[in-house]
Amino acid sequence: QNQHDDVKKQLLDLQLQHNSLKLEHRKTLETHSQKYAQLQQEKDSEVTNLQDTVFKLREESKLLRKAHQEVHSQLLNAQAQMEEFRQLKEALQKMPGLR
């Protein structure tokens, strides 16, 4: 009878311990699920921000390329005008009546 009571008590203790561990496991799982959801949301937000940044940088790059092309064209035009003026100057210097 004593042995039976001891085994019963052990079983009860183990059941209590099991229930306690089950509850602890459930709480831990819930905490991890919340943390995972939070991290997923943060990651999604960061991805969206990075995509926005990439889009803006691409647009800025397009504008800079266009501005660079315009400056390059202006430079070529200025060089062509300088060459024209140089040729006119040489032609004027060669004219006998202007010496």
N, C-alpha and C positions, 0 to 999 in steps of 0.2 A: 504493500500500500504506500509506504514512504517513497519507494522508487517511482511508483506511478505518479505521485504528487509532484516529485522533482521533475519528472519528464513533462508533466502538464505545465508546470511553472516555466520550464525552459521553452516549451512551445509558445506559451503566452508571451514571454520576453522576446522570442524571435519574431513573433507576429507583430508585436509593437515596434520592434526595430525595423522590420520589413516595411511597415506602414510609414514609419518616420523617414526611411530612406526613399520610399516611393514619393512622398511629399517633397522631400528635398530635391529629388531628381526632376519632378514636375516644375518646381520653382526655377531650378537651374536651366531647364529646357526653355521655359518661358523667357527668362532673362536673356539667354543666348538668342532666342528668336527675335526679341525686341532689338537687341544690339545689331543683329544681322540686318534687320529691316532698316535700322538707322544708317548703318554703313552703306547699304545698297542705295538708299536715298541720297546720301552724301556723294557717293560715286556718280550716280546719275546726274546730280546737279553739277558736279565738277566736269563731267563729260560734256554737258550742255554748254557750260561756260567756255570750255576749251574749243568746242565747235564754233561758238560765237566769235571767239578770239581769232581762230583760223580764218573764218569768213571775213572779218574786218581787216585782217592783215592781207588777205588776198585782194580785197577791194583797194586797200591803200597801195599795194604793190602795182595794181593796174594803173591807178592814178599817177604814181611816181614814174612808171614806164612811159605813160602818155606825156607827162611833163618833161621827162628826159628827151623824148623824141622831138617835142616842140623846141626845146632849147637847142638840140642838135641841128634841127632844120634852120633855126635862126642863125646859128653859128655858120652853117654852110652858106646861107644867103649873105651874111656879112662878109665872109671870105670872098665870095663871088663879086660883091660890090667893090671890095678892096682891090681885087685883081682888075676889075673894070677901070677904077680910078687910076690905078698904076699905069695901065695901058694908055688911058687918055692923057695922063701926065707926060708919058714918054712921047706920045704923038705930038703933043703941044710943044715939047722941048725940041723936037726935030723940025718944027715949022720955022723956016728962015725969017719970016716977018716978025716973030715974037722975041727974037734974041735981043 
